[in-house]
Amino acid sequence: MRLYIVQHGDSVPKDVDPDRPLSDRGRVDIQRLAEWLSSQNVQIAQILHSSKTRAKETAEILRPLLKSRSQIYEGQGLAPNDSPEAFLHQLRDPKKDALVVGHMPFVARTVSQALTGAPDRQLVEFVPGSVAGIERSEGVSWHLFMFARPEFLQRGGISQAVK
C-alpha cells in the first residue's frame, strides 16, 4: 500500500476569511503538485481530507488522481493534534493506495509514526503544499519513497523532487 500524505495548500489569513480557504498561491501550488503526481503515474483509490475548507479544496484539486472520481471522503482523526498511530491503524483497505490531506503537526507526525514508531521525531519538513509518499508491503514496515515541497515543483525544478 502506498499512502500519500499532503499538507493542504497555502491559505488566506483568518482575519481575511475565518474559513481560511486556499489562497491564489495555494491553488497554484496544489495544481502544480497534482500535475507532478500525475506525471509520476500516481493513481489512488481514495482521498481522505479533514473537515477544514483548505483541506477539502486541496483534495478537490487532487481529485483527478483518483481511479474512480467518487472516492473522496471527509476522514476522521485528521485534525492537527489527532493521533497518527490511531489514523494509521484505521486505514480502510491496506491493499489500496490512498492520499490524505491534513494539517501540521498531524502530517509530519504521521510520517514519523509510520517510519520510526515515534511521532515526535521529525523526519521531513512539511510546508503548505508538500507531499510525502510512504509505502508498506504486507508484513513489512513502512518506508519513505517520495517527498516534494512546492519550491521543488517550480517550473524547471521538478526534477529536484525526491523520488
ABEGO torsion letter per residue (X at the ends): XBBBBBBBBBBBBAAABAAGBBBAAAAAAAAAAAAAAAAAGBBBABBBBBABAAAAAAAAAAAAABABAABBBBBBGABAABBAAAAAAABABAABBBBBBBBOAAAAAAAAAAAAGBAABBABBBBBGBBBBBBBBBGBBBBBABBBBAAAABBGAAAABBX
